[in-house]
């Protein structure tokens, strides 16, 4: 493994940590299942972020009547 591979892995790990941390905090603030969103955001990218923004923040808000 050369330095470019190492740098790419480090950037990917940092991006996953930031995504997971943001999903966890935002889901907890909004009353969603925050452990699910945080763990899913830690193991995969970018689908958890896209699903959270579409499903949890848009559709759930519409159902709750807080448009």
MMTF fields as JSON, N, C-alpha, C and O atoms, coordinates in Angstrom:
{
  "mmtfVersion": "1.0.0",
  "mmtfProducer": "UNKNOWN",
  "numBonds": 267,
  "numAtoms": 268,
  "numGroups": 67,
  "numChains": 1,
  "numModels": 1,
  "chainsPerModel": [1],
  "groupsPerChain": [67],
  "chainIdList": ["A"],
  "bondAtomList": [4, 2, 8, 6, 12, 10, 16, 14, 20, 18, 24, 22, 28, 26, 32, 30, 36, 34, 40, 38, 44, 42, 48, 46, 52, 50, 56, 54, 60, 58, 64, 62, 68, 66, 72, 70, 76, 74, 80, 78, 84, 82, 88, 86, 92, 90, 96, 94, 100, 98, 104, 102, 108, 106, 112, 110, 116, 114, 120, 118, 124, 122, 128, 126, 132, 130, 136, 134, 140, 138, 144, 142, 148, 146, 152, 150, 156, 154, 160, 158, 164, 162, 168, 166, 172, 170, 176, 174, 180, 178, 184, 182, 188, 186, 192, 190, 196, 194, 200, 198, 204, 202, 208, 206, 212, 210, 216, 214, 220, 218, 224, 222, 228, 226, 232, 230, 236, 234, 240, 238, 244, 242, 248, 246, 252, 250, 256, 254, 260, 258, 264, 262],
  "bondOrderList": [1, 1, 1, 1, 1, 1, 1, 1, 1, 1, 1, 1, 1, 1, 1, 1, 1, 1, 1, 1, 1, 1, 1, 1, 1, 1, 1, 1, 1, 1, 1, 1, 1, 1, 1, 1, 1, 1, 1, 1, 1, 1, 1, 1, 1, 1, 1, 1, 1, 1, 1, 1, 1, 1, 1, 1, 1, 1, 1, 1, 1, 1, 1, 1, 1, 1],
  "groupList": [{"groupName": "UNK", "atomNameList": ["N", "CA", "C", "O"], "elementList": ["N", "C", "C", "O"], "formalChargeList": [0, 0, 0, 0], "bondAtomList": [1, 0, 2, 1, 3, 2], "bondOrderList": [1, 1, 2], "singleLetterCode": "X", "chemCompType": "L-PEPTIDE LINKING"}],
  "groupTypeList": [0, 0, 0, 0, 0, 0, 0, 0, 0, 0, 0, 0, 0, 0, 0, 0, 0, 0, 0, 0, 0, 0, 0, 0, 0, 0, 0, 0, 0, 0, 0, 0, 0, 0, 0, 0, 0, 0, 0, 0, 0, 0, 0, 0, 0, 0, 0, 0, 0, 0, 0, 0, 0, 0, 0, 0, 0, 0, 0, 0, 0, 0, 0, 0, 0, 0, 0],
  "groupIdList": [1, 2, 3, 4, 5, 6, 7, 8, 9, 10, 11, 12, 13, 14, 15, 16, 17, 18, 19, 20, 21, 22, 23, 24, 25, 26, 27, 28, 29, 30, 31, 32, 33, 34, 35, 36, 37, 38, 39, 40, 41, 42, 43, 44, 45, 46, 47, 48, 49, 50, 51, 52, 53, 54, 55, 56, 57, 58, 59, 60, 61, 62, 63, 64, 65, 66, 67],
  "secStructList": [7, 7, 2, 2, 2, 2, 2, 2, 2, 2, 2, 2, 2, 2, 2, 2, 2, 2, 2, 2, 2, 2, 2, 2, 2, 2, 2, 2, 2, 2, 6, 1, 7, 2, 2, 2, 2, 2, 2, 2, 2, 2, 2, 1, 7, 1, 2, 2, 2, 2, 2, 0, 0, 0, 0, 0, 0, 0, 0, 2, 2, 2, 2, 2, 6, 7, 7],
  "xCoordList": [0.85, 0.0, 0.9, 1.813, 0.627, 1.435, 0.76, -0.3, 1.377, 0.864, -0.471, -1.286, -0.708, -1.999, -3.143, -4.213, -2.921, -3.949, -4.205, -5.356, -3.16, -3.292, -4.052, -4.92, -3.727, -4.411, -5.893, -6.745, -6.201, -7.584, -8.378, -9.527, -7.774, -8.439, -8.667, -9.726, -7.699, -7.849, -8.967, -9.742, -9.061, -10.117, -11.488, -12.45, -11.575, -12.836, -13.267, -14.448, -12.341, -12.66, -13.13, -14.1, -12.459, -12.858, -14.244, -15.06, -14.516, -15.837, -16.932, -18.011, -16.672, -17.659, -17.912, -19.052, -16.86, -17.027, -17.843, -18.716, -17.567, -18.316, -19.777, -20.676, -20.016, -21.385, -22.128, -23.266, -21.505, -22.145, -22.448, -23.532, -21.507, -21.682, -22.824, -23.637, -22.894, -23.967, -25.326, -26.299, -25.398, -26.658, -27.128, -28.31, -26.217, -26.559, -27.118, -28.176, -26.425, -26.86, -28.16, -29.035, -28.303, -29.508, -30.716, -31.806, -30.536, -31.649, -32.065, -33.254, -31.112, -31.443, -32.192, -33.137, -31.774, -32.428, -33.867, -34.739, -34.122, -35.443, -36.311, -37.446, -35.797, -36.591, -36.703, -37.664, -35.745, -35.743, -34.9, -34.354, -34.801, -33.993, -32.51, -31.939, -31.905, -30.572, -29.463, -28.483, -29.585, -28.547, -28.523, -27.454, -29.692, -29.764, -29.08, -28.243, -29.432, -28.866, -27.364, -26.616, -26.92, -25.487, -24.662, -23.606, -25.129, -24.379, -24.424, -23.414, -25.591, -25.679, -24.787, -24.167, -24.72, -23.854, -22.381, -21.55, -22.053, -20.658, -20.185, -18.994, -21.093, -20.658, -20.891, -20.432, -21.589, -21.875, -22.0, -22.372, -21.685, -21.812, -22.145, -21.677, -22.889, -23.659, -25.136, -25.918, -25.538, -26.955, -27.607, -28.722, -26.988, -27.665, -27.991, -29.063, -27.079, -27.308, -28.455, -29.313, -28.479, -29.553, -30.901, -31.891, -30.949, -32.203, -32.672, -33.868, -31.759, -32.147, -32.744, -33.778, -32.09, -32.591, -33.935, -34.782, -34.145, -35.402, -36.493, -37.577, -36.227, -37.268, -37.509, -38.624, -36.5, -36.689, -36.989, -37.792, -36.38, -36.569, -37.713, -38.355, -37.999, -39.047, -40.37, -41.374, -40.389, -41.639, -42.172, -43.369, -41.322, -41.779, -42.339, -43.335, -41.707, -42.183, -43.555, -44.407, -43.777, -45.044, -46.147, -47.266, -45.84, -46.822, -47.15, -48.278, -46.185, -46.404, -47.137, -47.552, -47.295, -48.008, -47.184, -47.733, -45.867, -44.992, -44.367, -43.147, -45.137, -44.602, -44.123, -43.628],
  "yCoordList": [-1.175, 0.0, 1.243, 1.363, 2.147, 3.354, 4.501, 4.324, 5.659, 6.794, 7.311, 7.816, 7.196, 7.641, 6.786, 7.305, 5.478, 4.592, 4.904, 4.929, 5.137, 5.459, 6.769, 6.867, 7.759, 9.043, 8.901, 9.494, 8.134, 7.908, 7.206, 7.562, 6.228, 5.523, 6.459, 6.415, 7.299, 8.239, 9.245, 9.569, 9.737, 10.684, 10.003, 10.604, 8.758, 8.024, 7.787, 7.926, 7.435, 7.203, 8.495, 8.485, 9.589, 10.876, 11.285, 11.777, 11.084, 11.42, 10.565, 11.076, 9.279, 8.404, 8.814, 8.791, 9.184, 9.617, 10.9, 11.021, 11.845, 13.105, 12.85, 13.388, 12.028, 11.709, 11.024, 11.383, 10.057, 9.318, 10.218, 10.145, 11.054, 11.965, 12.943, 13.193, 13.497, 14.44, 13.742, 14.271, 12.549, 11.815, 11.488, 11.636, 11.05, 10.704, 11.911, 11.818, 13.024, 14.212, 14.783, 15.169, 14.843, 15.42, 14.516, 15.01, 13.209, 12.291, 12.34, 12.255, 12.474, 12.572, 13.868, 13.882, 14.95, 16.241, 16.221, 16.865, 15.487, 15.457, 14.302, 14.159, 13.471, 12.399, 11.151, 10.396, 10.921, 9.71, 8.638, 8.87, 7.476, 6.38, 6.698, 6.272, 7.44, 7.99, 6.946, 7.129, 5.857, 4.815, 4.155, 3.884, 3.899, 3.311, 4.209, 3.744, 5.489, 6.407, 6.584, 6.648, 6.663, 6.83, 5.633, 5.797, 4.432, 3.228, 3.02, 2.671, 3.233, 3.074, 4.09, 3.768, 5.298, 6.312, 5.998, 6.493, 5.181, 4.808, 3.711, 3.628, 2.872, 1.731, 1.912, 1.088, 2.963, 3.135, 4.618, 5.435, 4.949, 6.323, 6.321, 5.424, 7.224, 8.328, 7.991, 8.878, 6.736, 6.375, 6.734, 7.256, 6.491, 6.859, 8.347, 8.73, 9.17, 10.61, 10.996, 11.793, 10.442, 10.745, 10.255, 10.985, 9.027, 8.497, 9.304, 9.564, 9.702, 10.48, 11.82, 12.238, 12.485, 13.787, 13.67, 14.551, 12.61, 12.449, 11.904, 12.483, 10.812, 10.128, 10.787, 11.223, 10.859, 11.31, 12.803, 13.212, 13.601, 15.046, 15.578, 16.547, 14.998, 15.522, 14.8, 15.436, 13.491, 12.742, 12.711, 12.907, 12.472, 12.419, 13.765, 13.821, 14.839, 16.177, 16.439, 17.054, 15.978, 16.158, 15.377, 15.871, 14.162, 13.351, 13.935, 13.808, 14.566, 15.139, 16.482, 17.025, 17.012, 18.275, 19.501, 20.561, 19.373, 20.511, 21.042, 21.194, 21.321, 21.795, 23.16, 23.764],
  "zCoordList": [0.0, 0.0, 0.0, 0.816, -0.915, -0.978, -0.228, 0.371, -0.269, 0.513, -0.024, 0.749, -1.322, -1.867, -1.339, -1.022, -1.244, -0.692, 0.776, 1.213, 1.526, 2.942, 3.134, 4.001, 2.333, 2.413, 2.061, 2.723, 1.043, 0.641, 1.755, 2.016, 2.397, 3.497, 4.672, 5.297, 4.982, 6.094, 5.812, 6.712, 4.592, 4.226, 4.313, 4.791, 3.853, 3.915, 5.363, 5.683, 6.229, 7.638, 8.303, 9.062, 8.026, 8.605, 8.107, 8.886, 6.811, 6.257, 6.896, 7.197, 7.105, 7.745, 9.194, 9.657, 9.904, 11.293, 11.385, 12.244, 10.518, 10.521, 10.172, 10.818, 9.146, 8.75, 9.888, 10.191, 10.51, 11.594, 12.782, 13.361, 13.139, 14.269, 14.008, 14.898, 12.802, 12.479, 12.465, 13.002, 11.851, 11.827, 13.241, 13.553, 14.088, 15.467, 16.217, 16.839, 16.164, 16.891, 16.346, 17.122, 15.028, 14.454, 14.696, 14.984, 14.585, 14.84, 16.303, 16.607, 17.209, 18.635, 18.918, 19.707, 18.279, 18.479, 17.968, 18.55, 16.885, 16.276, 16.755, 16.302, 17.667, 18.244, 17.398, 17.538, 16.526, 15.705, 16.4, 17.479, 15.78, 16.309, 16.058, 15.054, 16.969, 16.715, 16.678, 15.955, 17.435, 17.376, 16.007, 15.459, 15.461, 14.119, 13.094, 12.321, 13.087, 12.097, 12.294, 11.319, 13.539, 13.793, 13.361, 12.75, 13.669, 13.288, 11.786, 11.175, 11.186, 9.737, 9.029, 8.015, 9.548, 8.961, 9.12, 8.357, 10.104, 10.342, 9.398, 9.099, 8.928, 8.117, 6.625, 5.833, 6.219, 4.805, 4.46, 5.302, 3.214, 2.768, 1.286, 0.585, 0.78, 1.293, 1.498, 1.841, 1.297, 1.395, 2.724, 2.706, 3.873, 5.122, 5.196, 5.664, 4.739, 4.766, 3.839, 4.217, 2.637, 1.697, 2.219, 2.156, 2.734, 3.274, 4.469, 4.607, 5.326, 6.496, 6.078, 6.599, 5.141, 4.7, 3.998, 4.145, 3.243, 2.52, 3.424, 3.503, 4.1, 4.868, 6.222, 6.51, 7.029, 8.407, 8.503, 9.342, 7.687, 7.823, 6.976, 7.384, 5.827, 4.95, 5.159, 5.479, 4.986, 5.052, 6.475, 6.681, 7.456, 8.843, 9.281, 10.002, 8.851, 9.211, 8.602, 9.242, 7.368, 6.712, 7.424, 7.556, 7.885, 8.604, 9.966, 10.44, 10.592, 11.915, 11.835, 12.859, 10.633, 10.469, 10.769, 11.069, 10.694, 10.987, 9.707, 9.647, 8.711, 7.434, 7.605, 6.653]
}
